[in-house]
Amino acid sequence: MTRADAAGDAAAHGRIVPCGVPDVGEFIVEVQHRFDRWITTALVDEGIWEAFETELVRRLVEPGVLFVDAGANLGWYALVASRLGARVLAFEPEPENYRLLRANVARNRAQHVVCHPLALGETSHLATLTLSPDNAGDFRIDSTEAGERIEAWVVPLDDVLPATEPVGFLKLDTQGSEVRILRGARKALARAHGTMSAIVEFWPYGLSTCGSSHHELAGILATFAGSLFEIDAVRRRLVPRTLDGLRALGDAGVYGVEQRGHMNLLIVPDARLGAVRDLVDGDPGDARLPSLPSRPFADAPTQLAALAACEGRVRSQSGENGVIAELVRRIRPRRFAVEICAGGGTGCSPQLRDWGWEGVMFDARPGAGGGVVAALVTAENVNALFADHGVPHDLGLLSIDVDGNDLWLLLALDPAYQPALVVIAYNATLGPADGIAVPYRPRRTWDGSNHFGASLRALAIVARARGYALVYCEAAGVNAFFVRRDLLERSGLVAVDVADAYRPPRYGPADEVGAHAGHRFARRRLWRIESEAEARRHLARPRWARWPHGRERTCTPLAETRNSRTSNPTAVACRGSQTVRGDRMLGTHTGRADVAIVRRIAEGVRQGVRVGG
């Protein structure tokens, strides 16, 4: 249907009207066929709804982001966001509005729009929806207002969104349910921290009729990151607002409960502020949301459970994206990240880059693309590479996942580099009890076996000596998270013991009951790490001494000492679950006893018990 045809049909039936948005396109919108004094009237008379807010959406929505439209009504913002290339989740509980929403999505062939006949809230329940006789945009969930009532299902946003999905834009216009909706979206907000734009209605009277208040709304907005503005649609300007000023506006005056005034608020993340800077009245710095301290975790189990709930995968291989989002929200570090072994952009750096971070990604594989620096990072060149690429000493995040020399790179890093957060891969097949690592070899590559990296305890020993505390290990048994100790108190985090944080491998082939024990077992040498000083002695040895395959060697192979304890007083026989050592080197390369030890560790990992010390 063309615009001219739609205009004729509108004249004949009064239900379908042509609309348009500059620089976005034209739409054919079916409107209410009963009296509606706001949305329908504006679309019929002006061909657009909330022109200034629509312009803000046009500027801030990027292709591919997830746009959540709570209180979608007949679908105006869903249509605009879809035309801008966003993926849209639209929620509308009122039956006629929902019918119009779906009809308009279909009529305009809107792509990637999913409609739900649901209301959003804090908990899942069957609620009452109070209807308005003359305003199709004023329907309230569980309100004390009088009026015709129908039943509607309410769900939390966290129950609808996939655990890995970050929200790019949130439009929240729900006649007083805003606080309840935000409470039911804690996980989604944590994943989107620092990257999400939002339009939120501020209506103290409506909030009061739905059992909350503007003070509660201000408290939730304090957990957002970015800048807060009042949307002045009459002057088409953005007015910087503080949270204290917002509370004062709701306490008295035109926005007070008695006067029933309302306005829309805009939250803009730092990375997107440039898109609307020309619309701001005064200094945008006046709109900066405060960096409030997060509520501290009571103990290690509470922290582990909370961070487990934050796990989510955006571009990472496992669930570290969601955990990084929560830790960054709490720590608020410098926005600079370094990722060693970035692959094809499947790590954490692209996520941080989306949030406006700077940084550098290294990968030894040529042609990685995506701004990745092609370089093999070793213990010998790591500090030079950092200096050559301008890495600041107080970088926000360091990620290491090289499938081999992870511990040795962390150990070799100049102590002047003090990242706030370290994400590093550990070898879960080595169990939680022993400090063990593969010998250092500059050009080490992973052979597909479980002979790689270091145990969690070995990493914790080295990290502790550098001033870091273990705070979490992800459920897949892949990455460990360490935070600088001087940041624990302000971020509300607590140090976690290795035995509590450790997670067994959830990768590799599954057995007959579906359990995983990691990659295939290899019969290779391992080094025991009982202190940072011992690790440094290993790293300082000449290369021919570190990897004794030649004729000349300083480490006696276990095969020569197992039955000759007098020839090497440091060799210890295998007894029970004790590990056999030869000159501080663990031998799993020869001998049945050593293979049995590795198999005992693997069995313990599979069953979730501690084995080996």
N, C-alpha and C positions, 0 to 999 in steps of 0.2 A: 504494500500500500504506500503510495506517495504522500508527500505532505499535503498536496492539494486535495487528494482523495480523502485523507483523514480530516481535513477541515470541513469538507462537505458532509462526511459522516457525522462529525461532531455537531454540525448544524441540524442534521436530521434527527439524531438520537440523543445528543447532549451527553454522551458518555466517553467518546474517544477524542482526544485532543492532540494536536501536533505541538511538540516542545523541542527545545534545543539548548545546547550549552556551547558558548564560544570556544573554539579550539578543541572541542570534544566531538560534537556531532549532533544530529537530530534524533529525536525519539518520537514514537507514537505511543501515547499513554492512555490506558483506560482508567477513568476516574470514578469516583463514587456516583451512583445514580440517585442518591438521596442528598439532602442538604448537608454540606460540610463546609464550615465557614473559614477553614484555613487552607489545607493542602489542595483540595479540589478547586477552591476559588482562585488560588494563586496560579495553578497550572492552566486553568481556563482563561484567566485574564492576562497573565504575563508570559505563559509558556515556559516557566521555570519555577522551581521551588527553592527558597532560601539561596538566592543567587550568590551571596558573599560566601556562605559556608560551602556551596558547590565549587566556587573558585578555589577555596582552600584545599578541598579534596583534589581538584585537578592538579594543583601544584605539588601536593605532598604524596599522592599515591603513585608508586612506581610499578612497572610491569612485573608480574609474578608474585607480588606480595599477597598475603592473606588479609582480606578486608572483612571484618566482622561487623555486620549491620544488625544491631539489637534494637528492636522496634522499627522494623523495616517498612511498615505500613504498605502502601501500594507499590513500593520498590524503586523509588526515585534514586536513592543513593546506590542501590545495588546495580541499577542500570548504568549509572555514570562510572562507578568503579570498574565494572566489567568492561566497558568501552575503553577504559584506560589500561586494560591488560591485567587487572588484578583477579585473583581467585576469591570468590565471594561466598560467605556463609551468611544467609539472611534468616532472621528469626521474627516471626509474626504470629501471635496466638489467636487473634480475632479472626473468625472464619471468613467473613467477607473481605477483609483486608488481605488475608492469605490467598484467597481466590484471585484477587486483583494482582497480587504480587506475582503469582505463577503465570497469570495470563500476560502480564507485561513483559516478563522474562521471555516467554515463548514468542510473543508478537514481535519483539525487537531482536530475536535470535541472539540473546545475550549468552556469551560463552562463559563456562566455568562458574556458574551460579548454582548453589545448592540451597534450596528453600526448606525451612523447617516450620511446621505449625506449632511452635513451642514458644514459651516465654523463658527467659534466662533468670536465674536466681542463685541463692546460696545452697539450697538443697533440692533434691528431687521430691516433688509432691504434687498432688492435685490441688490447685488453688482456685480462688474465685477471681474473676475478671470483671471489674466494674466498668460499665459502658457509659459513654456520653451521648446525649441525644442529638447534639449539633456539632460535635468535633470528633471526626474519625481518627484523630491522632491523640486523643485523650482517653485511653483505656488503662486502668490501673490494676495491678496485681495485689491481692490481699490488702486492699485499701479500706480505711474507715469511712470513706465518702459514701453517701447514699446514691442509689441509682440501680438500674437494671443490672443483674449479675448473671454470668455464665461460668461454666467450669473451663479451666485451662491447665495444661500440664506445664510444670516448671522443671528445668534441669540446670545444673551448673555448667558453665562453659567448659570447665576442665573435664567433664564427662563426655563432652561432644567432640572436642578437639583431639586429634591424635597426639600421643605423648611427645612427638618430635616436632610438632608444628608451631612455629613462632608467629604471632600476630603482627602484621605490619601496620595496620590501621584499625582502630576501634571507634565505631560510631555508636554512641550510647545516648539514646533519647527515649526513656522508658517511664516517664511521668512519675518519678519518685522511687523507682526500684534500683537506681544506680548503685547504691551502697551494697545491696544484696548481691547484685550481679558481680561487682568487683570482688566481693568476698568469695564468690564461687569460681573465681578465675585466678586464684593465687598462683597456680603452677604456670598458667599461660602468661601471666604478667611477669613472672620470674624469667621465663624463657625469652620474653621480648624486652627485657629491661634495657633501656638505653637506645632502643631501635624503633619503638612503636610510637606513631603519632596517634592522637585521639581527639575526638570532639565529644564532650560530655556535657549534658544539660545540668545546669545549676538552678534548682528550684527548691528552696528551703521548705515552702509549704507542702509541695508534693512529697518530699522526703519525710516530712512529719506525719503525713497521712498513711505512709507505708511503713511506719515503725522505726525510722532512722532519723538522722539529722544532718544538717550541713557541716557540723563539726566533725562528724564521722567521715563524711566525704572528704573533707580537707585532710583528715588524718591519713586516709588511704592515698590521696594524691601526693602526700609527702614521701611516699615510697617510690614514686615515679622518678625518672631521670629526664632532665631537659628543661624547657622553659614553659611557663604558664601564662596564658593570655585570656582576657575577656574578648569575645568576638563582638565588635560594635558593627552590626550589619547596616545601620543607618549611614554611618560615615565611612563604611568599608575600611575600617582600621582595626588593628590588634592593639589592645591596651594591656601593658604588663601588669600582672597581679601577683601579690604575695599571698601566702596561705593565711597569714594573720589578717591581711586586708580582706580576704575572702570570708573569713569567719565574721569580721566586723560587718560586712555588707549583709550577711544573713541574719545578724542579730537585730538590726534596726533598718529603717528606711524603706525604700521601694522594694528591696529584695527580702525584707523581713517576712516572717510567717504570716503576719496579719495582712500585709499589703499584697502578698501572693505574686510578687514580681519574679521573673525568671530570665536567664540568659544562657548562652552557650559558651563553654570554655574550650580552649584549644591547648593541647599539650604537644610540644614539638621537641623531638630529640635533637641533640647537638648537631648531628650529622646532616639534618634536614633544615636547620634554621635559616640557611642562606636562601632557601626557596621562598620564604615569606618575609625576609628582613625588610624589604621595601614597604611593607604594609604596617610596620610597627610604629606606634607612637612613642617617641622618646628612646631611651637606652634599653636594648633588649636584655642587658644584664640585670635590669630590675625585675625581670620575669623569671630569673633563675630559681629552680626549685632547690630547696636546701638538701645538703647531703646528711640526712639524719642517720644516726647509728642504728644498725639492725638489732633486733631483739636477740640477746645472746642465747645460745643453746645451753640447756641445763646440764647436760652431760654428754659423753661420747655416744651412747646408744641413740639418744634423741637426735644428735647431729647426723649420725650415719643414716637413720631412717629418713630424716628430712632431705638430705642430699640425694638419697636413693629415689625419692619421689620427684626430684628435679631432673633426673636423667632424661635426656632427649637427644635425638640425632637429627641434625640439620644438614651438615656437610661432613661430619666425622664418620669414622668407621664404626665406632661404638657409641655409648651414650654420653660422651664427655661434653658435647656442646651445651646441654642443659645444665650440667654441674658447673662448667666454666661461667655460664651466665649468672648463676646464683653467687658463686664466689666473687666474681668481678663486681656484682651489685653490692656485696658486703664490704669488700676491700677497697673499692674505688681507687685502683692504682693508676699510674701513668699509662696513657693509652698508646703503648708501644709493645709489640709482640715479636718474638723470634721463634720460628719453628724449624727444627732440624729434622730433615726427611719429611718434606711437605707433600710428596707425591704429586698427584695431579689436581691439587686443590681440595682434597677430601679431609683435611685436618681441621684444626681450630682457627688458623689464621684467616681464611676467607670469611668465617663467621665474624671475627673481630673487625675485619676490614669493612664488612657491611655495617658495623656500628661506628665507623668513622675512625678506627684505629690506624696508626701507622705501623710499619714493621718490615721484616725481611724474612723470606722463606728460603731455606737451603735444601737442595736435593742432589744426590750424586748422579741420578739418572739423567742423561742428556734429553733435551726436548720436553721437559716437564711442563713448560708453558705457564701461563697464569701469573707472570711476574716472578717466577721461582728462579733463584740464583743457582746455576749448575755448578756445584762444588762438593767435593767429598770432604766432609768435616771430620777431622781427626783430633786426637789429644794434642798433636804437635801444632796444628794450625788454627784451632778454634778461636783463640784470643786474637790472632791476626785478622781472621775473617770478621770478627765482631768489630774490630777497630776500623777496618777498611770500609765497612758498610754503615758506619756511624751509629752503632748500637749504643744507646745511653746506659750508664751504669745502673740507673734506677728503672730499668724497663719493667713493664707491668707483668708480662708473662713470658716464660720460656717453656717450650714444648720439645721434648726429645723422644723420638721413636725410631731408632735406627736398626732394630732387630739384632743387636750385638754389643756394641761398645757404649751403650747408654750410660752406664755407671761411670765409665772412664772419661767420657766427655764432661759429665757433671763434675767429676773430681779435678779435671785439668783446667776448668774454667777459672779465670783470674778472680780471686775473692772480691775484687773491686766491683764486679758485676753482681748486683743484688736484686734479681727479679722478685717481685712481690709474690708471684705464684709460679710454681714449677709443676708441670704435668709431664710425667715420665713413664715409659712403659716398663713393666716388670714381668719376670718369667714366673707365672703362677704354678707351673709344673714343679718348681723347686721347693714348694711348700713355704710355710711361714716361720719355721723354727730356726733355720740356719742362714747365716750370711754367706752366700755363694755367688760367684760370678764367673762368666767365661773369661779366659785369659785375654788380655788386650792384644789385638792385632790390627794395625792401621787400616788395612784393606779388607777387613772381615766382611763377609756377606752371609746372609742367612741361607742355609741349605734345606729348609723345609722341616727340620727336625726340632726337638726341644732344646737343642744346644745353642742358646742365644741369651743375651742380656744378663740380668742379675736377679736374684731373689728379692722379695720385698724387704726383708730384714737388712740385706746388704745396702740397698738404696737408703733405707732409713738411717743406717749408721753413718753413711757419708753425708746425707742431708742434715742430720742433727749436728754434725761437726761444723757445718757451714751456717748454722743458725736457723734451720727450718724444722717445722713440725709436720708430721703426717696428719692429714685431716680426713682423707677419704680414699677408697678404692672403688672403682666402678664395678657393677655387677658382673660384667663379662670377664673379669679377671685380667684386664689388659693394662689399664692406666692407674697410676697412683698420683695423688694430689698433695703437694707440700706447700705450706704457706710460711712466709717469714715470721719468726716468732714475735717480733716487735709489732706485728699487725694483728695478732690473735685477739687481743682484748678489744680493740676498737671495732673489729669486724664481728665480734660475738662468737668466734670459733674456739674450739678446744682441741688440744693435741689428742690424738687417738693412738692407742697401742697397736703394734703390728699385728698381734694375734686377733684383735678385734676388727681391724680394718680389712685384713686379708680376705680376698675372694678367690675361690678356686677357678680354674679355667673353664670357660663355657665356649670353647672353640675346639677345633680338631674333630676327628671322627667320633661318632657316638657309638656306645656299646649297645648290647642287646636290650637294656632298659632305658636307653636314651640319654645316659650320662656321658659327659665329656671328660677327657683326661688330658687335653692339649694335643700338641703335635706328636708325631712318632718319636720314639725314644732313640737317642744316639749315645754311643759309647765313646765319650770324649772327656778330656780333662776339664776340671773346674777348679777355681781358686777359692779358698775360704777367706772371707773378709770379717774379721772380728773387731776392727777399729779402722778409723780413717788413716792412721799412721801406717797400719799394715797394708792398706790399699795403695797408699802412696809408695811404699817400698816395692810393691809389685810393679807399679807403673814406671818406677825409676830404673828397673832392671834393664840391662841391654836386651835388645830384641831376641838375640839368640838364646838368652837365658830364660826369657818369658815363654818361649815356645820350643821346648827342647826336643826337636826332631833330628838335629844334626849329630855329628859325633861328639862335638864339644858341648857340654851342658853343665849347669850348676845345680839343676834340679834332678835328683835321681828318680827315674820312673818307678812307679809302684811295682811293676812287674819284677824288678830286680830286688826289691826289699821286702816283699810280703812274707817270705820265709826266712829272712835274715835280719831280724830286728836289731842285732848287735851292730850291723854295718851301718845302720842309720837310726840313731836314737830318737829322731823325731817321728819315725813311722809308728803308727798305732794300729794294732790288729783290729779287725772288725769284730765287735762284740754286741750282740743284740741289735739296737737301732743306732749305735754310734757309727759315725762316718769314718772311713779309713783315710788317713792323711799320710802324705809323703812329702817332706820338706814344705809343708803348708799348702801343698797342691793336692786337690782331691782327684783321685784317678778313677775315671769311669770308662777308660779306654781299653783296659785289659782286665781279665780276671772275673770269675763268676761272682765273687763276693761283691764287687763294685756294681755289677748289673743288678744284683738282688737289692742293693740299697736304693738305686734309682727306682726300681719297680715298687719298693715299699713306699717311697715318697709319693709316687703316682697313685698308688692304691689309696693312700691317706688323703690325697687331694680329691680323688673321686668320691670318697666317703665323707669328706669334710672334717677329718680329724688331723691332729698334729702328729707327725712322724719325724723321727730323726734328731731328737735332742730336746 
